[in-house]
Amino acid sequence: MDNVDTASQQYASAVGARRLEFEPLKQFATQLVNAYIAVNPGKAKIANAKTINAKIQGVKLKKVKEVIISPSTSNDKIAIPPPPAETPKDISASQQSYDQLIEHFSKLVVLLAADPLFLPNETALQTTSLNAKLLALKTSNTNFGNAYTQVTNTRIARNHGLYDKTTGLCDIAQTVKSYVKSVFKANSPEFKMINKIAFKSQKV
């Protein structure tokens, strides 16, 4: 029980730490992409960065539709912008597990680090900081996984100690009751006192 309490506290701490580490990721990724767009790396690279960011945000990119006006009217193309608001269906196919978010952000970091044009003045946006952020994400996720494994294993061990046949606490308690009953008899105050204590066994 003590091991379970300790492991549960460590697990709760790991859950909170991971949440705090990942909470600003979406906003930060958008900031990165906007900074990348500002250096004008080219349409293909911008599109790639936006695609990665869309996966981090958990939305699908909407394609801009082009309508060609009749030559007799105009030679211009009119671009119809996407709707300003995202609908719930845009999120349904998102890849938002912590492992997937790490993978998406890693791809964004690789893309930016490989482009010599991307030399931001802000320390938080520079390659060294991005790699440190990526490492922090991985570490918090690993710590969570380790804490989850630990608390699960300690609960399993606790349950075996309580509920295993013959050697578990519940079975031993029933054996003790039977022994006291045999020594002091069923109507004795000694047996009546301990017989009131309930032990319910469960499947392990």
Contacts in CASP RR format, 6 or more apart in sequence:
PFRMAT RR
TARGET T0000
AUTHOR 0000-0000-0000
METHOD contacts of the structure
MODEL  1
MDNVDTASQQYASAVGARRLEFEPLKQFATQLVNAYIAVNPGKAKIANAK
TINAKIQGVKLKKVKEVIISPSTSNDKIAIPPPPAETPKDISASQQSYDQ
LIEHFSKLVVLLAADPLFLPNETALQTTSLNAKLLALKTSNTNFGNAYTQ
VTNTRIARNHGLYDKTTGLCDIAQTVKSYVKSVFKANSPEFKMINKIAFK
SQKV
1 158 0 8 1.000
3 154 0 8 1.000
3 157 0 8 1.000
3 158 0 8 1.000
4 151 0 8 1.000
4 154 0 8 1.000
4 155 0 8 1.000
4 158 0 8 1.000
6 154 0 8 1.000
7 147 0 8 1.000
7 150 0 8 1.000
7 151 0 8 1.000
7 153 0 8 1.000
7 154 0 8 1.000
7 155 0 8 1.000
8 151 0 8 1.000
10 147 0 8 1.000
10 150 0 8 1.000
10 151 0 8 1.000
11 147 0 8 1.000
11 148 0 8 1.000
11 150 0 8 1.000
11 151 0 8 1.000
13 147 0 8 1.000
14 140 0 8 1.000
14 143 0 8 1.000
14 144 0 8 1.000
14 145 0 8 1.000
14 146 0 8 1.000
14 147 0 8 1.000
14 148 0 8 1.000
15 144 0 8 1.000
15 147 0 8 1.000
17 140 0 8 1.000
17 143 0 8 1.000
17 144 0 8 1.000
18 98 0 8 1.000
18 140 0 8 1.000
18 141 0 8 1.000
18 143 0 8 1.000
18 144 0 8 1.000
21 136 0 8 1.000
21 137 0 8 1.000
21 140 0 8 1.000
22 98 0 8 1.000
22 101 0 8 1.000
22 137 0 8 1.000
22 140 0 8 1.000
25 56 0 8 1.000
25 101 0 8 1.000
25 105 0 8 1.000
25 137 0 8 1.000
26 56 0 8 1.000
26 57 0 8 1.000
28 133 0 8 1.000
29 52 0 8 1.000
29 53 0 8 1.000
29 56 0 8 1.000
29 57 0 8 1.000
29 105 0 8 1.000
29 108 0 8 1.000
30 53 0 8 1.000
30 57 0 8 1.000
31 125 0 8 1.000
32 49 0 8 1.000
32 53 0 8 1.000
32 108 0 8 1.000
32 112 0 8 1.000
32 125 0 8 1.000
32 130 0 8 1.000
33 49 0 8 1.000
33 50 0 8 1.000
33 52 0 8 1.000
33 53 0 8 1.000
33 108 0 8 1.000
35 118 0 8 1.000
35 120 0 8 1.000
35 122 0 8 1.000
35 125 0 8 1.000
36 45 0 8 1.000
36 46 0 8 1.000
36 49 0 8 1.000
36 112 0 8 1.000
36 115 0 8 1.000
36 118 0 8 1.000
37 46 0 8 1.000
37 49 0 8 1.000
39 115 0 8 1.000
39 117 0 8 1.000
39 118 0 8 1.000
39 119 0 8 1.000
40 117 0 8 1.000
41 115 0 8 1.000
41 117 0 8 1.000
41 118 0 8 1.000
45 111 0 8 1.000
45 115 0 8 1.000
48 111 0 8 1.000
49 108 0 8 1.000
49 111 0 8 1.000
49 112 0 8 1.000
50 61 0 8 1.000
51 61 0 8 1.000
52 104 0 8 1.000
52 107 0 8 1.000
52 108 0 8 1.000
52 111 0 8 1.000
53 108 0 8 1.000
54 60 0 8 1.000
54 61 0 8 1.000
55 94 0 8 1.000
55 95 0 8 1.000
55 100 0 8 1.000
55 104 0 8 1.000
56 101 0 8 1.000
56 104 0 8 1.000
56 105 0 8 1.000
56 108 0 8 1.000
58 90 0 8 1.000
58 91 0 8 1.000
58 94 0 8 1.000
58 95 0 8 1.000
58 96 0 8 1.000
59 86 0 8 1.000
59 90 0 8 1.000
59 91 0 8 1.000
59 94 0 8 1.000
60 90 0 8 1.000
60 93 0 8 1.000
62 82 0 8 1.000
62 83 0 8 1.000
63 82 0 8 1.000
64 79 0 8 1.000
64 80 0 8 1.000
64 81 0 8 1.000
64 82 0 8 1.000
65 79 0 8 1.000
65 80 0 8 1.000
66 77 0 8 1.000
66 78 0 8 1.000
66 79 0 8 1.000
66 80 0 8 1.000
67 77 0 8 1.000
67 78 0 8 1.000
67 80 0 8 1.000
68 77 0 8 1.000
69 75 0 8 1.000
69 76 0 8 1.000
69 77 0 8 1.000
69 78 0 8 1.000
95 104 0 8 1.000
98 141 0 8 1.000
98 144 0 8 1.000
99 141 0 8 1.000
101 137 0 8 1.000
102 134 0 8 1.000
102 137 0 8 1.000
102 138 0 8 1.000
102 141 0 8 1.000
105 133 0 8 1.000
105 134 0 8 1.000
105 137 0 8 1.000
106 134 0 8 1.000
109 127 0 8 1.000
109 130 0 8 1.000
109 131 0 8 1.000
109 134 0 8 1.000
112 118 0 8 1.000
112 127 0 8 1.000
112 130 0 8 1.000
113 127 0 8 1.000
113 130 0 8 1.000
113 131 0 8 1.000
120 126 0 8 1.000
123 129 0 8 1.000
156 204 0 8 1.000
159 202 0 8 1.000
159 204 0 8 1.000
160 168 0 8 1.000
160 204 0 8 1.000
161 167 0 8 1.000
161 168 0 8 1.000
161 169 0 8 1.000
162 168 0 8 1.000
162 169 0 8 1.000
162 170 0 8 1.000
162 202 0 8 1.000
163 169 0 8 1.000
163 170 0 8 1.000
163 201 0 8 1.000
163 202 0 8 1.000
163 203 0 8 1.000
163 204 0 8 1.000
164 171 0 8 1.000
164 204 0 8 1.000
165 171 0 8 1.000
169 199 0 8 1.000
170 199 0 8 1.000
170 200 0 8 1.000
170 201 0 8 1.000
171 201 0 8 1.000
173 197 0 8 1.000
173 199 0 8 1.000
174 199 0 8 1.000
176 194 0 8 1.000
177 191 0 8 1.000
177 194 0 8 1.000
177 195 0 8 1.000
180 190 0 8 1.000
180 191 0 8 1.000
180 194 0 8 1.000
181 191 0 8 1.000
181 195 0 8 1.000
183 190 0 8 1.000
184 190 0 8 1.000
184 191 0 8 1.000
185 191 0 8 1.000
END
